[in-house]
Structures are given as C-alpha cells and as structure tokens.
Amino acid sequence: MRRREFVSLAAAPAILRSQQKQRPNIAFFFADDWGRYASVYREGWNSVVRTPHIDRVAREGILFTNAFMATPSCTPSRAAVSTGCYSFRCGAAANLRGGSWKGRENPGAKLPGFGRLLEANGYHVRNHFKTLTMNWLGGESYGRLDSFHRYSQYVSAAGSADEARQRKAAVVEQAKGSIRRVLGERGKGQPFFYVYGPINTHRPWVRGSGRKLWDIDPDALQGKMPSFLPDVPEVREDVADYLGEVQALDLMVGAFLEELDRSGERENTLVVLSGDNGMPGVPRGKCNLYDLGVRAPLMARWPARIRAGLSSSDFVNLMDLAPTFLEAAGLAAPVTMNGRSLVGQFDGKSDATREYVVTSRERHVPDARAGSLPYPSRAIRTREFLYIRNFKPERMPMGDAVAGVEEKSYEFLATNHELLTYKDMDESPTKAWILKHRREAPQFYDTAFGRRPAEELYDLRSDAQQMRNVAGEARYASQRAALSRRLMGVLESAGDPRLQDAFDRPPYIEEGA
C-alpha cells in the first residue's frame, strides 16, 4: 500500500471524510502476560490448550510464528507498542514505575503515539481495561472491571453451578457490550480504533481452576515441561491453571468476533491479537529475555485485505504494530519510530531483512535490588541463535534474596501474592516449589535465581530450550562476536541510554536510592 502523508484533522476535514469509508476499523486485543500460547501454535503446551476463537483469527487471516515482545515487563512493553520504539527510548515508561522524573525532561514525552495520530486524523479511539500507555494512546478509557477479568476468581466464587454459568455468560456479555459501545459512540461512517486489554493471564488465579473450569488435565502436561521447570504435580497444575486463563481469553475473543460480525463491520475491521509479556511466576518467563519471556502470540484478520490462511515466519517486534496500524489507516509513520510496518506481510510478502529481533530489559519491580537498581540486559534472536548481553552480571537477575522467606511454608509461599523475595519473579506455586526444594533440586533454583554471565549464547539448532550457554566455547567465537557487533550496532543506532549507564542514575532510578 502506498503511504499517505500525515494530515491534521483541523486542516483537512474534507479529505478525511472522503477517506473514512476506505479506512479500516482497528480492534486490538492485547492481553496482559499472555505468552505464545494458542492451539494454533501446536507444539509443547499448545497441544494441551484449546483456543478455537483465537485459532479462527489466524485461520481467517495471518499467523506470525516469530513475533517477540520488545521487553518482558508490562509498562515498557506497552510503551514500545504505543510509540513504535524500543522500550529503552521511552523515558519514564522504560521502567515499570518510579524514578525521579519531576522537573526533568522526559524523552518519552517527545515520541508521538500512534493512537493520538489516529485520533487526530478522524478515528474514534477508545480503550478498555489494562491498555496501552495512556500518554500516547489518546481517546477515552472505559476503565477496568477486574471482577470479569480475573476469570478464575470471578467464576470460582459462584455458589452454585447455575451461578457459575451466569457469571460466565456475564463475561461474554461484557465483551460483546464493549464492542457495541464503541460502535454506538462513533460518528456516522467514522472508523474506530479500540484496545481491549484483559488481565486474565496476569496472576493471581485460582489454584486448580484449569481442571475445574476448563477441563485441562495437569497430567496431560507430563513430559511436555521444558527442562528448566520441574515436571511435578504442583508445577503442572500451575501451568494448567495458566492455560485455563488463556482459554478464558479465547472465550472473550469469541464474543468479540461474534459481535463484530453481527454488526456488519467484519470485512473492513482489522483484528489483531497479542500479549505484552510471557508467563509470570516461572523461571525464564516474564522479566527474562529467553523465549518463554519474550516470544509473543500474534495473528491478524482483515477480510477486506488479508487473504485467509497466511503464515509469516519473518521476525517481528511488537513495536512494529504502531507503523502497521498507521499504514493500514493511510498514514505515514513518524521518523521517530524504530518499528516497521507489517502491511507487506498482510499481502503475503516475505521480507528477507527480517532475520532477527532485538529485545531488552531494565528495571521491573523498583525495590527488587539494593539501590533500586535494574538488571540490564539486551538480546538478539535469530533463527539459529539467541545472544544475550548482561551488562551487570554481578547483580541478581530476579532481584535480591530476602532472608528467612525460604523457610516459610509451601502453602504460604504458593498463596501469598505480595512480592516476598526475588521480587522480579511473581509469587506462584512454581516459585514456591523451587524455593522449598532448593537443596534437593538445586539445578532449578540456580536456573531461576542464580547469577548469569556477561554473555550468553544458545545454539537453537540443538538447544531449543536455551539451556546450554556456549558463549565461552572456541568453536562459537565467530558467531558470538558477529551477534555482539550486530546487537551493539542496533543499540548505538537507536541511542540506547544503557550504553552510558543512564539507567543506573536518576531520573531512571529514585534520588538517593
């Protein structure tokens, strides 16, 4: 598609009115902590979960098999999507929260967000629940209804089977009602952009809910656990409960699609599904640059434009969505954006230059380490290798240990959702099991919480689970050096503040920390 130049709403209302019939609606389903889990992906845990509605979007449009989050921490991940930039460029939003930004220039404030650009060019922009970073999104927020979006807690609290069915129906109706509200509020013929941000897959969820609510047998996961996770009943149940919440997302996607189709807006609505982080509360998941932490689900349906049944293995960073949405709307992406549009992939094209993706991590929980310091890492992922540069290997990757916590009971550790120790990993039954079995199963403890070397290199051709670090092996010296040069070149070109250690100082951390 040929890109049009940016136009302001005030300057060219006649042009905008003429474009409105051609420009698509955009419905973005962006779930909190939803990693690459849907039955359409098939392998591993995906052979256990059942997501017919998510799969339908992929089947009727395009499935991306090599999509990655920009970073495995929610606020910076969403900032990267909002701005189309690497998260480390997003100023105050480059970390989850905190810092000393009052009275200081925030470089993120200079970055235009695609939501505000769509709004300025005639789109009806709305968002619901945990959405993109508001400074860049624009539009009106419908707020959060956590009772509906903690699905296992909401439905499990029912006093009878009838009440459980009523609660499930209420979740479906809420999802449908949100679409009806967006359609009802827009002007005649006006395209909409709508972000729907459910939080089902964000902890906590009810233990045993995967089996009870979704008929997911934890034992079906036996033999399917990656080698860095204990293949034990407690951990399998934890994963099954997470996959149950993925199926709750699928329920909402189904309601979403049904209402869109019923409204007559199906053909010219671009529906995009994705998530902002990997699975929380497990080793190598959320807050890590391994695949479990940053590999993303991504599929899109746009019947008027995307041919059904497409698949793309091109490497995609979710910051690519910003220029994609703008190009779909007929607008040029600002020069500030690092992301590149995926509209070519929508047309069935492959891009040979999309041979890698760069991800990053700074600070997640502010007080995870002494001095409120981050754990800074950058990574480059290709088809054959994952290379990770840990800039401060002397620091603890999941945060400092808190004395005495490991001596508490398993039940306390598994059910208490206040962050207690190693704070960059959410509390969970999996984390509790690893803490309590640290002596008899030290390999899981070390993998989860131990220090990491300055460089990590994994040969994905023989080590898909990224367990054997070959960075120090002579036979991999040329690959390590080449990936390091390419990674550092990207960081330098993008102006990464980490190269000057800026993330270790105010305003990125608190004054006097």
Secondary structure, 3 states (H helix, E strand, C coil): CCCCCCCCCCCCHHHHHHHHCCCCEEEEEEECCCCCCCHHHCCHHHHCCCCHHHHHHHHCCEEECCEECCCCCHHHHHHHHHHCCCHHHCHHHHCCCCCCCCCCCCHHHHCCCHHHHHHHCCCEEEEEECCCCHHHHCCEECCCCHHHHCHHHHHHCCCCHHHHHHHHHHHHHHHHHHHHHHHHHCCCCCCEEEEEECCCCCCCCCCCHHHHHHCCCHHHHCCCCCCCCCCCHHHHHHHHHHHHHHHHHHHHHHHHHHHHHHHCCCCCEEEEEEECCCCCCCCCCCCCCCHHHHEECEEEECCCCCCCCEEECCCEEHHHHHHHHHHHCCCCCCCCCCCCCCHHHHCCCCCCCCCCEEEEECCCCCCCCHHHCCCCEEEEECCCEEEEEECCCCCCCCCCCCCCHHHCCHHHHHHCCCCCCCCCCCCCHHHHHHHHCCCCCHHHHHHHHCCCCCEEEEECCCCCCCCCCCCCCHHHHHHHHHHHHHHHHHHHHHCCHHHHCHHHCCCCCCCCC
